[in-house]
C-alpha cells in the first residue's frame, strides 16, 4: 500500500525511499528527481533494483530476501557509499543510510525499510583532495629525507623504506638498468621491520627484465606508473607464484626519471587487494620525476666531488719525504664548497746541496681556475729549486720565480693573487736552520722551548706587482722545537657567533705542548673543528704543516 507522505518528507533535500517486504518502492519523495532523474510517481511500485547498476542487482535480491526473513542486514543502521543508477543510465555516487521500520513490520504493514540517499560527490571530492594532500605530504617527506643523503647510492638505499612508510605499503623492490646487459636488475628489497624478505625477493634477484617484460619492464616501456591490482591473476606480473607464497596481492610500479633517462623503477606492494586511485598514480608519476631530478643531481655532485678529490690530490704531495733529524706531518681539509677544489697547497722537496725546500701557499678563490693557479705555483717553485736550476735558489728566489709566472699567466685571465711561505732547511749536527721567506702569508710559528712565537717578516702577496721584495730571515730550530706553517683557514675559522679562532687560538694550542709533528697537526685541526662545530659560517680550506726537531 502507499504510505502517507508527511509534508516534512516532501520538503527534505535528501531523497527518501521506502520499500515493502517484496522489495518494491512504496514511497519516494520529490528529491529523488534532482538526485537520480526519476519522477517519484513513476517509481512507486517498481522494484528497488531500478535504482541500482546491473552488477549490484543479484546480490541485492539475495540480501534483501534474507533481511526480510530474519530482520538482520549488514547495511542496516549504517551509512554506506555506493553507486546508484541515474534515469539517463550513468552512475551516481551516493551515501546510503538504511533503517528498519520496526513498528510497521510488527504490525504486519507492507513497509519494511526506509532508505535515505544523499549525493556523495562532494564527500568523494573532499576525500580525494585529502588523499592527494596526504600523498603530496608523503612525497615531500620522502624528498626531504633524501636530502640528508651524502650521495646518490645512500639516497637509493633510503628510498624504499621511506616510500613504504610514508605511503602505507607493505614491501618494495628497486630495479636499475644494468649498463652491461641493458636489462633491469634487482638492486634492493625493503620489508617492514621484523619481517624477512621472502619468495618475492628471491624471485626478483633471479630476474633480469627487458623493456616491456613484467611489472618493472612495463613501467620502463611506458615511462608512467603501472598498476596491477590482483597480482595472482594477472599474467603480466610474471612472479605470480612468489607473490602467492608471500601473500602479496596488489602492486604498483613507477619510474624514476631524469629527463628521458631511466634511473630506476620502484615497485610498491600490499598484502591486501586494494584499489590504486588515479590520484596516487599521478602523485607517483610526479614524485618519480622529482626524485629522479634530485638523485641525478646527487649523482652529478658525487662525480664532481670525485673529480675534485682527484684534482686536489694532484696538487698535494702523495707522501712527505724523510728528512734526517726532522719529523714532518701535514693535514689538508677542503672548505665548505661542495665539489670545489681548494686553493691551499704545500710541498717538500730536496735541493741539490743536501738542503730541503718547504713551501705552503694559498690561492685566492676555489674551483678550476684556482686549481690551475695552485698547480702553477707548486710546479714553478719546484722548477726554481730543482737540480736543473742554474743556481741553488733560496726562499726569495723561489717566490720571485712564482711571482713572475703568475704575472705572465694573468695576462690571459682574471687576477689571482697567492700568499706563500717558503723555507730552506739546513739540517746540522746541533739542530736545524731554516731560512724563511714570506709573501703575504701568515707567519710561521715556532713552538718550544719557551713560549710559541711568530718568525719571519711579512711581505706582499704574489701575482700583484713585478718588483717583489722578499726579506729572508734565518731561524734556528733547536732540539725539542716545532715550526708550524699554516693557511688562513686555521685562524679565520668562525664559531656560531662569528668569533674567529685567530692567531691567539693557535698560540694557545701550541703553548699546551705537543710531543711531535703528528700530535701538533692533530691538536691544531681538532681545535679548529671544535670552533667550526655548529657554526653557520662556511669553512675555508685548511692546510697545516709541522716540522719538529726531536729532543
Order of alpha helices (4+ residues) and beta strands (2+ residues): alpha-beta-beta-alpha-alpha-alpha-beta-beta-alpha-beta-alpha-alpha-beta-beta-alpha-beta-alpha-beta-alpha-beta-beta-alpha-beta-beta-beta-alpha-alpha-beta-beta-beta-beta-beta-beta-alpha-alpha-alpha-beta
